[in-house]
């Protein structure tokens, strides 16, 4: 990892400087490094899935997600581990507790928050967490303005996350201020909370891959405390097109073939221009929300004294699809 960071350090540092400030995602879980690291080629489809029981509910949610085969594989592995632990307990065998603290690495808009919510519900359903709620925070929620304030704010948020998941997006921003920055105090407080409240909550850290890996090196105790680390890859153009069509279907809009082609081209252009900070589904959502606004203005201009027809109200034309 250090070699990788050293090779691309200058390039990544320059890219990071152009990126906007973000949140920090942190998740606590019980898992072992080798047993629960998700591989890039994993896919639940290759498993013999249970036809009855609680897994079916989570399977339906996973099926609604485009791509992310390695993530889906990890979720199933966690479910299998917890289920077998229950079987061992019923058979009178020991079921040693695992650590499930996690790190989610990847660009924005790749489903990290959605997966964190699903995992929270999975842990609650399997009896690992009492509540299964998600507390999502960023640097500003954790870091205070004076000595001692940061520890107080961080402990309060940990307290709110007890029984659920504490999700810190752009966690690497906690280490950006150097030794005198109060972000270090937040990190130290989180590390202590992971010991004081072991198995009472799950901590998930999320952010860009390179920045997150560098962040984990700022505290010697961090890497070993997050045995589950998973990469959220960028979506392909086809996958983003599927996501766009799904978004529009949920809102009862339709993309004309020419509109879909124009959207695909915008995605290609943005993906090529934003190599290090492509926002994936977030970019698609923003383009479509702007298209809906453009359609509304167009329809009022075309129908100043009456209501457009149902099909017109649903259709997004090529002229509605514009770059951000």
LINGIRA-V711299 format. One record per pair of residues at least 4 apart in sequence whose ideal C-beta (glycine too) atoms are under 7 Angstrom apart, sorted by the first residue. I is the first residue (numbers start at 1). J is the second residue. Records with the same first field share a line. If there is no record, write none. Layout:
# LINGIRA-V711299
I = J + J
This chain:
# LINGIRA-V711299
1 = 5 + 213
2 = 6
3 = 7
4 = 8
5 = 9 + 210 + 213 + 214
8 = 12 + 210
9 = 13
10 = 14
11 = 15
12 = 16 + 210
13 = 17
15 = 19 + 276 + 277
16 = 211
19 = 277
21 = 173
22 = 169 + 170 + 173 + 207
23 = 137 + 138 + 169 + 170
24 = 137 + 138 + 139 + 168 + 169 + 170 + 171 + 173 + 174 + 205 + 207
25 = 104 + 112 + 116 + 167 + 168 + 169 + 171 + 204 + 205 + 206 + 207
26 = 166 + 167 + 168 + 171 + 190 + 203 + 204 + 205
27 = 101 + 102 + 116 + 165 + 167 + 202 + 203 + 204 + 205
28 = 100 + 101 + 166 + 194 + 201 + 202 + 203
29 = 99 + 100 + 101 + 102 + 202 + 228
30 = 97 + 98 + 99 + 100 + 199
31 = 36 + 98 + 99 + 100 + 227 + 228
32 = 36 + 98 + 227
33 = 37 + 227
36 = 74 + 77 + 78 + 227 + 228
37 = 228 + 229
38 = 42 + 70 + 71 + 73 + 74 + 230
39 = 70
40 = 70
42 = 69 + 70 + 73
43 = 69 + 73
44 = 49 + 72 + 73 + 76
47 = 76
49 = 59
50 = 55
54 = 125
55 = 59 + 79
56 = 60
58 = 62 + 75 + 79 + 118 + 122
59 = 63
60 = 64
61 = 118
62 = 72 + 75
65 = 111 + 114
66 = 235 + 239 + 242 + 243
67 = 235 + 239
68 = 72 + 111
69 = 73
70 = 74 + 230
71 = 75 + 115 + 230 + 232
72 = 76
73 = 77
74 = 78 + 230
75 = 79 + 118 + 119 + 122
76 = 80
77 = 81
78 = 82 + 122
79 = 83 + 122 + 126
80 = 84
81 = 85 + 98
82 = 86 + 126 + 128
83 = 87
84 = 88
85 = 89 + 95
86 = 90
87 = 91
88 = 93 + 95
89 = 95
97 = 199
99 = 227
100 = 202 + 228
101 = 194 + 202 + 203 + 225 + 226 + 227
102 = 204 + 226 + 228 + 230
103 = 205 + 212 + 226 + 229
104 = 112 + 204 + 206 + 230 + 232
105 = 207 + 209 + 212 + 229 + 231 + 232
106 = 110 + 112 + 209 + 231 + 232 + 233
107 = 208 + 234 + 277 + 278 + 279 + 280
108 = 279 + 280 + 282
109 = 279 + 280 + 281 + 282 + 283
110 = 232 + 234 + 235 + 280
111 = 115 + 232
112 = 116 + 206 + 232
113 = 117 + 136 + 167
114 = 118
115 = 119
116 = 120 + 134 + 165 + 167 + 204
117 = 121 + 134
118 = 122
119 = 123 + 165
120 = 124 + 129 + 132 + 133 + 134 + 164 + 165
121 = 125 + 132
122 = 126
123 = 128 + 129 + 132 + 202
124 = 129 + 131 + 132
129 = 163 + 164 + 202
130 = 163
131 = 163 + 164
132 = 164
133 = 164
134 = 164 + 165 + 167
135 = 157 + 160 + 161 + 164 + 165 + 166 + 167
136 = 167 + 169
137 = 141 + 142 + 157 + 168
138 = 169 + 170
139 = 143 + 173 + 174 + 183
141 = 153 + 157
142 = 150 + 153 + 154 + 157 + 174 + 186
143 = 150 + 182 + 183 + 186
144 = 149 + 150 + 152 + 153 + 182
145 = 149
148 = 152
149 = 153
150 = 154 + 182 + 185 + 186
151 = 155 + 185 + 189
152 = 156
153 = 157
154 = 158 + 186 + 189 + 190
155 = 159 + 189 + 193
156 = 160
157 = 161 + 166
158 = 166 + 193 + 197 + 201
161 = 165 + 166 + 201
162 = 197 + 200 + 201
163 = 200 + 201
164 = 201
165 = 201 + 202 + 204
166 = 201 + 203
167 = 204 + 206
168 = 205 + 206
169 = 206 + 207
170 = 207
171 = 205 + 206 + 207 + 212 + 215
172 = 207 + 211 + 212 + 214 + 215
174 = 183 + 186 + 187
175 = 183 + 184 + 187 + 215 + 218
176 = 183
177 = 181 + 183
179 = 184
182 = 186
183 = 187
184 = 188
185 = 189
186 = 190
187 = 191 + 219
188 = 192
189 = 193
190 = 194 + 203
191 = 219 + 221 + 225
192 = 196
193 = 197
194 = 198 + 203 + 225
197 = 201
205 = 212 + 226
207 = 211 + 212
208 = 212
209 = 213 + 231
210 = 214
211 = 215
212 = 216
216 = 222 + 223
221 = 225
222 = 226
234 = 278 + 280
235 = 239 + 240 + 243 + 280 + 281
237 = 241 + 264 + 267 + 268
238 = 242
239 = 243
240 = 244 + 267 + 280 + 281 + 284
241 = 245 + 260 + 264
242 = 246
243 = 247 + 281 + 284
244 = 248 + 255 + 263 + 284 + 288
245 = 249 + 255
246 = 250
247 = 251 + 285 + 288
248 = 253 + 254 + 255 + 288
252 = 314
253 = 292 + 314 + 316
254 = 314 + 315 + 316
255 = 259 + 260 + 263 + 316
256 = 315 + 316 + 317
257 = 261
258 = 262 + 318
259 = 263 + 316 + 317 + 318 + 320 + 321
260 = 264
261 = 265
262 = 266 + 318 + 321
263 = 267 + 287 + 321
264 = 268
265 = 269
266 = 270 + 287 + 321 + 323
267 = 271 + 284
268 = 272
269 = 273
270 = 274 + 278 + 283
271 = 278
274 = 278
278 = 283
279 = 283
281 = 285
282 = 286
283 = 287
284 = 288
285 = 289
286 = 290 + 324
287 = 291 + 321 + 324
288 = 292
289 = 293
290 = 294 + 322 + 324
291 = 295 + 316 + 320 + 321
292 = 296
293 = 297
294 = 298 + 320 + 322
295 = 299 + 316 + 320
296 = 300
297 = 301
298 = 302 + 320
299 = 303 + 308 + 312
300 = 304
303 = 307 + 308
308 = 312 + 313
309 = 313
310 = 314
311 = 315
316 = 320 + 321
